[in-house]
Amino acid sequence: MEIKIPKQFQLMGQTINVKFDNELRTKEECVGVSYLDFNEMKLQRNIDGNDRTDEQIYHTFLHELTHFILNKLGEEKLNKNEKLVDTFSALLAQAFQTSRYE
């Protein structure tokens, strides 16, 4: 399966921009971050010069997407539950990556 990360997408009529920043781990201590108030998501492609796999980046994208969706739903408590967000996004990744079409 070819994995594509969008440059932008819309949720509830608002455009969310996706950018890459290879200094996130240094600045934010993470490999993905959602700036919910600014409709921006940042992802890190590599760590210390080592490329992350497409699957790792895709999972990070879906993790941050889940944060955006829960925020739009007004589910602040669920949005802060990193275990829920990470498990939910891992399930989404598996469903999308293993889907078969005619």
PyMOL commands that set and color helices and strands:
alter all, ss='L'
color gray80, all
select helices_A, chain A and resi 24-28+36-38+54-72+76-79+82-97
alter helices_A, ss='H'
color red, helices_A
select strands_A, chain A and resi 8-11+14-20+32-35+40-43+46-47+50-51
alter strands_A, ss='S'
color yellow, strands_A
deselect
rebuild
show_as cartoon
